[in-house]
Amino acid sequence: MAEEGHVEAVPIAAEQNGCTKAAVQGFVSFKPQLAVPAQKAEEAVLFYKEAFGAEEVNKVCCPKRKADQELPSLICAEIKIGSASVLVCDRNDDTDGLKTAGGGAVFRLETQDVKAAVSKAVKAGAVLEGELTEIDGPNGGISGKVTDPYGYVWIVASVGNACVTDA
C-alpha cells in the first residue's frame, strides 16, 4: 500500500492485437512549472528564449475582452530548453501561496561552452552569482550559477561524462 502523498505503480492489463499484456500505469512526463509574477509570463518566455535558447512549443492565452481592446494575455507557455520541457505561467490565486518544503528548486543546464552560456544569460538579464568554478571529481569541467529576473536559480555546467564501471 502506498503512503499518503506517494504514487505507486499499479500493474494493469493492456490488450493489444488480441493479447493481454501486463503494463505499468505511471507518469508519462515531468514538467516543472515556473510561476512568475502576474502579467510577466510573456516577458519570461522571451527572457528564456534569449538567455537559454528556449523554443516555445505551446501556449494558452486569455481571450481579450471587447471592452479592454487589448491583445490576449499569455496565461501559460510550454517551452523546451534542450530536450527538457518547462511550463512558464502567470502567478494567480492558485499559485500565490505555493512554497516548497525543501527551500526551492534549482535548475541545471549542461552545455559544452559554459562561459558563453553564462555570458548570454547575463546579457539577457540574469545575475551571475559568484564566479565560474571548477567542478571537482571524475567529470571535471566548470559551472556557473545565475538567477533569472523572476528569482529562479540556474546552474550552468559542463556536460558530465557517463560513469564507467569495470566489467
Order of alpha helices (4+ residues) and beta strands (2+ residues): beta-beta-beta-alpha-beta-beta-beta-beta-alpha-beta-beta-beta
